[in-house]
Amino acid sequence: RASELYTEQTISLFEAMHKDLIVKDHGIRLLEAQIATGGIIDPVHSHRVPVEVAYKRGYFDKEMNQILSDPTDDTKGFFDPNTHENLTYMQLLERGTLDPETGLCLLSVNMK
């Protein structure tokens, strides 16, 4: 969420990117960080929602939806401590395992 200059109106991160208040590459990384920490922040209701819900609510456009949903995207801001690779969030998520007690996706770290 960001407050638009001069109006105090709360806007989405994507809207801030669209209005050139945030550089696109930085905004994508921030959106990926939101996804990694629970979902896209809904600027209206102040809670997190999945990428597909944020897209359906119009919080970003089709191009941004493809960027955020594409596991082959070259934005690799997540580090796998086991392989020392930089990965997309979706690639890192695929390497995790679902904890049956919590429902959380966990990445096992190999201790050397």
N, CA, C and O atoms as a GROMACS GRO file, in nm:
protein
  448
    1ARG      N    1   0.084  -0.119   0.000
    1ARG     CA    2   0.000   0.000   0.000
    1ARG      C    3   0.088   0.124   0.000
    1ARG      O    4   0.196   0.125   0.058
    2ALA      N    5   0.041   0.224  -0.063
    2ALA     CA    6   0.111   0.352  -0.066
    2ALA      C    7   0.007   0.461  -0.060
    2ALA      O    8  -0.105   0.445  -0.108
    3SER      N    9   0.044   0.572   0.000
    3SER     CA   10  -0.046   0.687   0.000
    3SER      C   11  -0.007   0.776  -0.115
    3SER      O   12   0.108   0.818  -0.126
    4GLU      N   13  -0.103   0.806  -0.200
    4GLU     CA   14  -0.075   0.888  -0.316
    4GLU      C   15  -0.041   1.029  -0.272
    4GLU      O   16  -0.104   1.085  -0.183
    5LEU      N   17   0.061   1.085  -0.336
    5LEU     CA   18   0.105   1.219  -0.302
    5LEU      C   19  -0.010   1.318  -0.313
    5LEU      O   20  -0.088   1.313  -0.408
    6TYR      N   21  -0.019   1.407  -0.219
    6TYR     CA   22  -0.114   1.519  -0.216
    6TYR      C   23  -0.258   1.481  -0.187
    6TYR      O   24  -0.339   1.570  -0.160
    7THR      N   25  -0.295   1.353  -0.191
    7THR     CA   26  -0.435   1.320  -0.170
    7THR      C   27  -0.458   1.236  -0.045
    7THR      O   28  -0.570   1.231   0.006
    8GLU      N   29  -0.355   1.169   0.004
    8GLU     CA   30  -0.367   1.077   0.117
    8GLU      C   31  -0.454   0.955   0.085
    8GLU      O   32  -0.488   0.879   0.174
    9GLN      N   33  -0.489   0.938  -0.042
    9GLN     CA   34  -0.565   0.821  -0.084
    9GLN      C   35  -0.472   0.701  -0.090
    9GLN      O   36  -0.364   0.710  -0.148
   10THR      N   37  -0.513   0.589  -0.030
   10THR     CA   38  -0.433   0.468  -0.033
   10THR      C   39  -0.450   0.400  -0.169
   10THR      O   40  -0.561   0.382  -0.218
   11ILE      N   41  -0.336   0.364  -0.230
   11ILE     CA   42  -0.338   0.296  -0.360
   11ILE      C   43  -0.256   0.168  -0.349
   11ILE      O   44  -0.176   0.152  -0.257
   12SER      N   45  -0.278   0.078  -0.442
   12SER     CA   46  -0.202  -0.048  -0.442
   12SER      C   47  -0.059  -0.024  -0.487
   12SER      O   48  -0.027   0.079  -0.547
   13LEU      N   49   0.027  -0.119  -0.457
   13LEU     CA   50   0.166  -0.112  -0.502
   13LEU      C   51   0.171  -0.102  -0.654
   13LEU      O   52   0.250  -0.026  -0.709
   14PHE      N   53   0.087  -0.181  -0.722
   14PHE     CA   54   0.084  -0.176  -0.869
   14PHE      C   55   0.045  -0.037  -0.919
   14PHE      O   56   0.106   0.014  -1.013
   15GLU      N   57  -0.056   0.024  -0.856
   15GLU     CA   58  -0.096   0.160  -0.897
   15GLU      C   59   0.020   0.257  -0.878
   15GLU      O   60   0.041   0.346  -0.961
   16ALA      N   61   0.094   0.241  -0.769
   16ALA     CA   62   0.211   0.327  -0.746
   16ALA      C   63   0.315   0.307  -0.855
   16ALA      O   64   0.379   0.403  -0.898
   17MET      N   65   0.333   0.182  -0.901
   17MET     CA   66   0.425   0.154  -1.011
   17MET      C   67   0.374   0.218  -1.140
   17MET      O   68   0.450   0.279  -1.214
   18HIS      N   69   0.244   0.204  -1.164
   18HIS     CA   70   0.182   0.258  -1.286
   18HIS      C   71   0.194   0.410  -1.292
   18HIS      O   72   0.204   0.468  -1.400
   19LYS      N   73   0.192   0.475  -1.176
   19LYS     CA   74   0.202   0.621  -1.169
   19LYS      C   75   0.347   0.668  -1.155
   19LYS      O   76   0.373   0.784  -1.126
   20ASP      N   77   0.440   0.575  -1.176
   20ASP     CA   78   0.584   0.603  -1.167
   20ASP      C   79   0.628   0.656  -1.031
   20ASP      O   80   0.724   0.732  -1.021
   21LEU      N   81   0.558   0.613  -0.926
   21LEU     CA   82   0.600   0.647  -0.790
   21LEU      C   83   0.701   0.544  -0.740
   21LEU      O   84   0.776   0.570  -0.646
   22ILE      N   85   0.700   0.426  -0.804
   22ILE     CA   86   0.793   0.317  -0.771
   22ILE      C   87   0.844   0.260  -0.902
   22ILE      O   88   0.766   0.237  -0.995
   23VAL      N   89   0.975   0.237  -0.911
   23VAL     CA   90   1.037   0.177  -1.030
   23VAL      C   91   0.981   0.035  -1.049
   23VAL      O   92   0.968  -0.040  -0.952
   24LYS      N   93   0.948   0.000  -1.172
   24LYS     CA   94   0.882  -0.128  -1.202
   24LYS      C   95   0.959  -0.248  -1.146
   24LYS      O   96   0.899  -0.334  -1.081
   25ASP      N   97   1.090  -0.256  -1.168
   25ASP     CA   98   1.167  -0.371  -1.119
   25ASP      C   99   1.161  -0.382  -0.968
   25ASP      O  100   1.152  -0.492  -0.913
   26HIS      N  101   1.167  -0.268  -0.900
   26HIS     CA  102   1.159  -0.269  -0.753
   26HIS      C  103   1.019  -0.311  -0.709
   26HIS      O  104   1.003  -0.386  -0.613
   27GLY      N  105   0.919  -0.261  -0.780
   27GLY     CA  106   0.781  -0.297  -0.748
   27GLY      C  107   0.755  -0.445  -0.764
   27GLY      O  108   0.685  -0.505  -0.682
   28ILE      N  109   0.810  -0.505  -0.868
   28ILE     CA  110   0.794  -0.650  -0.889
   28ILE      C  111   0.855  -0.726  -0.773
   28ILE      O  112   0.796  -0.821  -0.722
   29ARG      N  113   0.974  -0.684  -0.732
   29ARG     CA  114   1.038  -0.752  -0.617
   29ARG      C  115   0.956  -0.736  -0.490
   29ARG      O  116   0.945  -0.829  -0.411
   30LEU      N  117   0.898  -0.619  -0.471
   30LEU     CA  118   0.814  -0.597  -0.354
   30LEU      C  119   0.687  -0.683  -0.360
   30LEU      O  120   0.645  -0.738  -0.259
   31LEU      N  121   0.628  -0.694  -0.479
   31LEU     CA  122   0.511  -0.781  -0.494
   31LEU      C  123   0.548  -0.927  -0.470
   31LEU      O  124   0.472  -1.001  -0.407
   32GLU      N  125   0.664  -0.969  -0.519
   32GLU     CA  126   0.710  -1.107  -0.493
   32GLU      C  127   0.732  -1.128  -0.344
   32GLU      O  128   0.700  -1.235  -0.292
   33ALA      N  129   0.785  -1.029  -0.276
   33ALA     CA  130   0.804  -1.039  -0.131
   33ALA      C  131   0.669  -1.050  -0.060
   33ALA      O  132   0.655  -1.125   0.036
   34GLN      N  133   0.570  -0.976  -0.108
   34GLN     CA  134   0.436  -0.987  -0.050
   34GLN      C  135   0.382  -1.128  -0.068
   34GLN      O  136   0.326  -1.186   0.025
   35ILE      N  137   0.400  -1.183  -0.187
   35ILE     CA  138   0.354  -1.320  -0.214
   35ILE      C  139   0.423  -1.418  -0.121
   35ILE      O  140   0.360  -1.508  -0.066
   36ALA      N  141   0.553  -1.401  -0.103
   36ALA     CA  142   0.632  -1.492  -0.020
   36ALA      C  143   0.595  -1.482   0.127
   36ALA      O  144   0.623  -1.575   0.204
   37THR      N  145   0.534  -1.373   0.167
   37THR     CA  146   0.503  -1.354   0.309
   37THR      C  147   0.353  -1.356   0.337
   37THR      O  148   0.307  -1.303   0.438
   38GLY      N  149   0.278  -1.417   0.247
   38GLY     CA  150   0.138  -1.436   0.277
   38GLY      C  151   0.039  -1.391   0.172
   38GLY      O  152  -0.080  -1.418   0.185
   39GLY      N  153   0.084  -1.323   0.069
   39GLY     CA  154  -0.005  -1.283  -0.038
   39GLY      C  155   0.002  -1.134  -0.066
   39GLY      O  156   0.063  -1.058   0.010
   40ILE      N  157  -0.061  -1.093  -0.174
   40ILE     CA  158  -0.065  -0.953  -0.214
   40ILE      C  159  -0.148  -0.876  -0.112
   40ILE      O  160  -0.256  -0.920  -0.074
   41ILE      N  161  -0.099  -0.761  -0.070
   41ILE     CA  162  -0.173  -0.679   0.026
   41ILE      C  163  -0.288  -0.609  -0.044
   41ILE      O  164  -0.269  -0.535  -0.140
   42ASP      N  165  -0.408  -0.635   0.005
   42ASP     CA  166  -0.529  -0.572  -0.048
   42ASP      C  167  -0.533  -0.429   0.007
   42ASP      O  168  -0.548  -0.411   0.128
   43PRO      N  169  -0.521  -0.328  -0.079
   43PRO     CA  170  -0.515  -0.190  -0.030
   43PRO      C  171  -0.648  -0.139   0.027
   43PRO      O  172  -0.651  -0.039   0.098
   44VAL      N  173  -0.756  -0.207  -0.006
   44VAL     CA  174  -0.888  -0.164   0.043
   44VAL      C  175  -0.918  -0.224   0.180
   44VAL      O  176  -0.966  -0.155   0.269
   45HIS      N  177  -0.889  -0.354   0.194
   45HIS     CA  178  -0.926  -0.424   0.317
   45HIS      C  179  -0.809  -0.451   0.411
   45HIS      O  180  -0.829  -0.503   0.521
   46SER      N  181  -0.688  -0.415   0.370
   46SER     CA  182  -0.567  -0.430   0.452
   46SER      C  183  -0.540  -0.572   0.500
   46SER      O  184  -0.497  -0.592   0.613
   47HIS      N  185  -0.566  -0.669   0.414
   47HIS     CA  186  -0.526  -0.806   0.444
   47HIS      C  187  -0.465  -0.865   0.317
   47HIS      O  188  -0.468  -0.804   0.211
   48ARG      N  189  -0.411  -0.984   0.329
   48ARG     CA  190  -0.341  -1.044   0.215
   48ARG      C  191  -0.433  -1.139   0.139
   48ARG      O  192  -0.516  -1.210   0.197
   49VAL      N  193  -0.415  -1.138   0.008
   49VAL     CA  194  -0.495  -1.224  -0.079
   49VAL      C  195  -0.402  -1.293  -0.178
   49VAL      O  196  -0.295  -1.241  -0.209
   50PRO      N  197  -0.442  -1.410  -0.229
   50PRO     CA  198  -0.361  -1.478  -0.331
   50PRO      C  199  -0.351  -1.394  -0.458
   50PRO      O  200  -0.434  -1.306  -0.483
   51VAL      N  201  -0.250  -1.422  -0.539
   51VAL     CA  202  -0.226  -1.348  -0.663
   51VAL      C  203  -0.351  -1.347  -0.751
   51VAL      O  204  -0.389  -1.243  -0.804
   52GLU      N  205  -0.415  -1.464  -0.766
   52GLU     CA  206  -0.531  -1.471  -0.855
   52GLU      C  207  -0.648  -1.385  -0.804
   52GLU      O  208  -0.722  -1.329  -0.885
   53VAL      N  209  -0.663  -1.375  -0.674
   53VAL     CA  210  -0.770  -1.291  -0.617
   53VAL      C  211  -0.737  -1.144  -0.640
   53VAL      O  212  -0.825  -1.066  -0.678
   54ALA      N  213  -0.611  -1.106  -0.617
   54ALA     CA  214  -0.570  -0.966  -0.640
   54ALA      C  215  -0.591  -0.927  -0.786
   54ALA      O  216  -0.635  -0.816  -0.814
   55TYR      N  217  -0.561  -1.018  -0.877
   55TYR     CA  218  -0.582  -0.991  -1.020
   55TYR      C  219  -0.731  -0.973  -1.051
   55TYR      O  220  -0.769  -0.879  -1.121
   56LYS      N  221  -0.814  -1.063  -0.998
   56LYS     CA  222  -0.958  -1.054  -1.023
   56LYS      C  223  -1.018  -0.925  -0.966
   56LYS      O  224  -1.115  -0.872  -1.020
   57ARG      N  225  -0.959  -0.875  -0.858
   57ARG     CA  226  -1.008  -0.750  -0.798
   57ARG      C  227  -0.952  -0.627  -0.868
   57ARG      O  228  -0.987  -0.514  -0.833
   58GLY      N  229  -0.865  -0.648  -0.968
   58GLY     CA  230  -0.813  -0.536  -1.046
   58GLY      C  231  -0.697  -0.463  -0.981
   58GLY      O  232  -0.672  -0.346  -1.013
   59TYR      N  233  -0.625  -0.530  -0.890
   59TYR     CA  234  -0.513  -0.464  -0.823
   59TYR      C  235  -0.389  -0.457  -0.910
   59TYR      O  236  -0.295  -0.384  -0.879
   60PHE      N  237  -0.387  -0.534  -1.020
   60PHE     CA  238  -0.283  -0.520  -1.122
   60PHE      C  239  -0.336  -0.576  -1.253
   60PHE      O  240  -0.439  -0.643  -1.256
   61ASP      N  241  -0.264  -0.547  -1.362
   61ASP     CA  242  -0.312  -0.584  -1.495
   61ASP      C  243  -0.266  -0.724  -1.537
   61ASP      O  244  -0.196  -0.793  -1.463
   62LYS      N  245  -0.308  -0.763  -1.658
   62LYS     CA  246  -0.279  -0.897  -1.710
   62LYS      C  247  -0.129  -0.922  -1.720
   62LYS      O  248  -0.081  -1.030  -1.686
   63GLU      N  249  -0.054  -0.821  -1.767
   63GLU     CA  250   0.091  -0.837  -1.780
   63GLU      C  251   0.156  -0.866  -1.645
   63GLU      O  252   0.240  -0.956  -1.634
   64MET      N  253   0.117  -0.791  -1.542
   64MET     CA  254   0.175  -0.812  -1.409
   64MET      C  255   0.131  -0.947  -1.354
   64MET      O  256   0.210  -1.014  -1.286
   65ASN      N  257   0.010  -0.988  -1.381
   65ASN     CA  258  -0.037  -1.120  -1.337
   65ASN      C  259   0.049  -1.229  -1.397
   65ASN      O  260   0.085  -1.325  -1.329
   66GLN      N  261   0.082  -1.215  -1.527
   66GLN     CA  262   0.166  -1.314  -1.593
   66GLN      C  263   0.306  -1.315  -1.532
   66GLN      O  264   0.364  -1.422  -1.511
   67ILE      N  265   0.361  -1.197  -1.503
   67ILE     CA  266   0.495  -1.188  -1.444
   67ILE      C  267   0.496  -1.257  -1.308
   67ILE      O  268   0.586  -1.336  -1.278
   68LEU      N  269   0.396  -1.228  -1.226
   68LEU     CA  270   0.392  -1.284  -1.090
   68LEU      C  271   0.358  -1.432  -1.088
   68LEU      O  272   0.395  -1.502  -0.994
   69SER      N  273   0.286  -1.479  -1.189
   69SER     CA  274   0.244  -1.620  -1.193
   69SER      C  275   0.337  -1.709  -1.272
   69SER      O  276   0.325  -1.831  -1.265
   70ASP      N  277   0.430  -1.651  -1.347
   70ASP     CA  278   0.516  -1.727  -1.438
   70ASP      C  279   0.640  -1.781  -1.365
   70ASP      O  280   0.726  -1.703  -1.325
   71PRO      N  281   0.649  -1.913  -1.348
   71PRO     CA  282   0.766  -1.969  -1.280
   71PRO      C  283   0.895  -1.959  -1.361
   71PRO      O  284   1.003  -1.979  -1.306
   72THR      N  285   0.885  -1.928  -1.490
   72THR     CA  286   1.005  -1.915  -1.573
   72THR      C  287   1.053  -1.771  -1.582
   72THR      O  288   1.151  -1.743  -1.650
   73ASP      N  289   0.984  -1.679  -1.514
   73ASP     CA  290   1.023  -1.538  -1.518
   73ASP      C  291   1.167  -1.524  -1.467
   73ASP      O  292   1.208  -1.596  -1.376
   74ASP      N  293   1.241  -1.431  -1.524
   74ASP     CA  294   1.383  -1.418  -1.489
   74ASP      C  295   1.408  -1.333  -1.364
   74ASP      O  296   1.523  -1.306  -1.332
   75THR      N  297   1.304  -1.292  -1.293
   75THR     CA  298   1.322  -1.221  -1.167
   75THR      C  299   1.349  -1.325  -1.060
   75THR      O  300   1.257  -1.393  -1.014
   76LYS      N  301   1.472  -1.338  -1.022
   76LYS     CA  302   1.511  -1.443  -0.928
   76LYS      C  303   1.561  -1.380  -0.799
   76LYS      O  304   1.682  -1.366  -0.778
   77GLY      N  305   1.468  -1.343  -0.713
   77GLY     CA  306   1.503  -1.274  -0.590
   77GLY      C  307   1.505  -1.362  -0.468
   77GLY      O  308   1.512  -1.311  -0.356
   78PHE      N  309   1.499  -1.496  -0.485
   78PHE     CA  310   1.494  -1.586  -0.371
   78PHE      C  311   1.612  -1.683  -0.378
   78PHE      O  312   1.644  -1.736  -0.484
   79PHE      N  313   1.675  -1.704  -0.264
   79PHE     CA  314   1.800  -1.782  -0.255
   79PHE      C  315   1.773  -1.918  -0.196
   79PHE      O  316   1.709  -1.929  -0.091
   80ASP      N  317   1.820  -2.024  -0.263
   80ASP     CA  318   1.812  -2.159  -0.209
   80ASP      C  319   1.944  -2.187  -0.137
   80ASP      O  320   2.048  -2.198  -0.201
   81PRO      N  321   1.940  -2.198  -0.004
   81PRO     CA  322   2.065  -2.218   0.071
   81PRO      C  323   2.129  -2.354   0.047
   81PRO      O  324   2.246  -2.373   0.078
   82ASN      N  325   2.054  -2.448  -0.007
   82ASN     CA  326   2.108  -2.581  -0.034
   82ASN      C  327   2.191  -2.585  -0.162
   82ASN      O  328   2.295  -2.652  -0.167
   83THR      N  329   2.146  -2.514  -0.265
   83THR     CA  330   2.214  -2.518  -0.394
   83THR      C  331   2.286  -2.388  -0.428
   83THR      O  332   2.360  -2.381  -0.526
   84HIS      N  333   2.264  -2.287  -0.346
   84HIS     CA  334   2.322  -2.153  -0.368
   84HIS      C  335   2.275  -2.090  -0.499
   84HIS      O  336   2.347  -2.010  -0.560
   85GLU      N  337   2.154  -2.127  -0.542
   85GLU     CA  338   2.097  -2.071  -0.664
   85GLU      C  339   2.001  -1.957  -0.629
   85GLU      O  340   1.938  -1.959  -0.524
   86ASN      N  341   1.991  -1.859  -0.718
   86ASN     CA  342   1.888  -1.758  -0.709
   86ASN      C  343   1.770  -1.809  -0.791
   86ASN      O  344   1.786  -1.848  -0.907
   87LEU      N  345   1.651  -1.808  -0.730
   87LEU     CA  346   1.533  -1.866  -0.792
   87LEU      C  347   1.416  -1.770  -0.787
   87LEU      O  348   1.417  -1.672  -0.713
   88THR      N  349   1.314  -1.800  -0.866
   88THR     CA  350   1.188  -1.729  -0.850
   88THR      C  351   1.120  -1.787  -0.726
   88THR      O  352   1.157  -1.894  -0.678
   89TYR      N  353   1.022  -1.716  -0.676
   89TYR     CA  354   0.948  -1.766  -0.560
   89TYR      C  355   0.881  -1.899  -0.591
   89TYR      O  356   0.882  -1.991  -0.509
   90MET      N  357   0.824  -1.910  -0.710
   90MET     CA  358   0.754  -2.033  -0.748
   90MET      C  359   0.853  -2.151  -0.755
   90MET      O  360   0.818  -2.262  -0.715
   91GLN      N  361   0.974  -2.128  -0.806
   91GLN     CA  362   1.074  -2.235  -0.810
   91GLN      C  363   1.113  -2.279  -0.670
   91GLN      O  364   1.126  -2.399  -0.643
   92LEU      N  365   1.132  -2.183  -0.581
   92LEU     CA  366   1.169  -2.217  -0.443
   92LEU      C  367   1.054  -2.291  -0.374
   92LEU      O  368   1.077  -2.385  -0.299
   93LEU      N  369   0.933  -2.247  -0.400
   93LEU     CA  370   0.815  -2.311  -0.342
   93LEU      C  371   0.806  -2.458  -0.384
   93LEU      O  372   0.768  -2.543  -0.304
   94GLU      N  373   0.841  -2.487  -0.509
   94GLU     CA  374   0.837  -2.625  -0.560
   94GLU      C  375   0.936  -2.715  -0.486
   94GLU      O  376   0.916  -2.837  -0.480
   95ARG      N  377   1.040  -2.658  -0.429
   95ARG     CA  378   1.142  -2.737  -0.359
   95ARG      C  379   1.104  -2.765  -0.214
   95ARG      O  380   1.168  -2.846  -0.146
   96GLY      N  381   1.002  -2.700  -0.168
   96GLY     CA  382   0.958  -2.719  -0.030
   96GLY      C  383   0.865  -2.839  -0.017
   96GLY      O  384   0.823  -2.898  -0.117
   97THR      N  385   0.836  -2.875   0.107
   97THR     CA  386   0.741  -2.982   0.135
   97THR      C  387   0.631  -2.927   0.224
   97THR      O  388   0.654  -2.839   0.307
   98LEU      N  389   0.512  -2.979   0.206
   98LEU     CA  390   0.397  -2.933   0.282
   98LEU      C  391   0.397  -3.000   0.420
   98LEU      O  392   0.398  -3.122   0.430
   99ASP      N  393   0.396  -2.920   0.524
   99ASP     CA  394   0.389  -2.970   0.661
   99ASP      C  395   0.244  -3.010   0.688
   99ASP      O  396   0.154  -2.926   0.680
  100PRO      N  397   0.220  -3.138   0.721
  100PRO     CA  398   0.082  -3.183   0.740
  100PRO      C  399   0.014  -3.121   0.862
  100PRO      O  400  -0.109  -3.111   0.865
  101GLU      N  401   0.090  -3.079   0.961
  101GLU     CA  402   0.030  -3.021   1.082
  101GLU      C  403  -0.012  -2.875   1.062
  101GLU      O  404  -0.118  -2.834   1.108
  102THR      N  405   0.071  -2.798   0.993
  102THR     CA  406   0.044  -2.655   0.980
  102THR      C  407  -0.009  -2.615   0.843
  102THR      O  408  -0.070  -2.509   0.828
  103GLY      N  409   0.014  -2.701   0.742
  103GLY     CA  410  -0.025  -2.666   0.606
  103GLY      C  411   0.073  -2.572   0.538
  103GLY      O  412   0.049  -2.528   0.426
  104LEU      N  413   0.184  -2.541   0.606
  104LEU     CA  414   0.284  -2.451   0.551
  104LEU      C  415   0.381  -2.526   0.462
  104LEU      O  416   0.411  -2.644   0.486
  105CYS      N  417   0.431  -2.459   0.360
  105CYS     CA  418   0.532  -2.516   0.274
  105CYS      C  419   0.668  -2.482   0.334
  105CYS      O  420   0.702  -2.365   0.350
  106LEU      N  421   0.745  -2.584   0.369
  106LEU     CA  422   0.873  -2.565   0.436
  106LEU      C  423   0.989  -2.612   0.348
  106LEU      O  424   0.979  -2.713   0.280
  107LEU      N  425   1.097  -2.537   0.351
  107LEU     CA  426   1.218  -2.574   0.277
  107LEU      C  427   1.317  -2.634   0.377
  107LEU      O  428   1.361  -2.567   0.471
  108SER      N  429   1.352  -2.759   0.354
  108SER     CA  430   1.453  -2.823   0.439
  108SER      C  431   1.589  -2.769   0.403
  108SER      O  432   1.622  -2.756   0.285
  109VAL      N  433   1.669  -2.738   0.504
  109VAL     CA  434   1.803  -2.687   0.481
  109VAL      C  435   1.901  -2.796   0.519
  109VAL      O  436   1.900  -2.846   0.632
  110ASN      N  437   1.987  -2.833   0.423
  110ASN     CA  438   2.087  -2.936   0.448
  110ASN      C  439   2.204  -2.875   0.522
  110ASN      O  440   2.267  -2.781   0.473
  111MET      N  441   2.234  -2.928   0.638
  111MET     CA  442   2.348  -2.880   0.716
  111MET      C  443   2.472  -2.959   0.673
  111MET      O  444   2.471  -3.082   0.668
  112LYS      N  445   2.578  -2.885   0.642
  112LYS     CA  446   2.702  -2.952   0.596
  112LYS      C  447   2.801  -2.958   0.707
  112LYS      O  448   2.910  -3.011   0.688
   0.00000   0.00000   0.00000
